């Protein structure tokens, strides 16, 4: 289970989003900074989820096993491979993970306004596994004469272990940084359109990679191709 390739796709911009962005006249925009914090929170919550990054991961899941003669002979452990009893498999899989910021989690404690100055503390980014594709056309497998072919149940188990290996070794710190940066760049022009001229977008300081991995939601669809 060694080979792993990650492709990072930049800002997704807004998906299912914004309603937030204003197309009104400049005078109307300038008055929007006078709205109270509750109305402002509701306005930003309408942005729903800001999908800020996408990661495509390609991995080759491998397995090799050999039948063995095992037991005890005169108090000695026996573990002898049986000749011509090996089988091998290599399964290509593609995993897609999306990073997003759920603006519905925003509340008035996360927003501070002072005239045309605004500070927003963004909710922690979350990550969703949106698909796992098994490339069955390119599965490579072989079995010696005395071995049976791999069962579908076995292949699915190997894929599951491959997924777990991927998640454990992902650069979560980098994922957090990218998701936060892209979410801020997406939100910045929205706040400008609301009439703010000095904009500060902040994040929670103590979020770590372990928490980010735990936030991963398995919205995945396992597909064959």
Secondary structure, DSSP 4 states (H G I P E B T S, - for coil): ---EEEEEE-----SS--S-S--S-HHHHHHGGGS-HHHHHHHHHTT-EEEEEEEEEEEEEEEEEEEEEEEEETTEEEEEEEEEEEEEEEEEEEEEEEEEEEGGG--GGGEEEETTEEEEEPPPPEEEEEEEEE-GGG-EEEE-TTSPPPPHHHHHHHHHHHHHHHHHHS-HHHHHHHHHHHHHHHHHHHHHHTT-SEEEEE--TT--HHHHHHT-B----EEE-
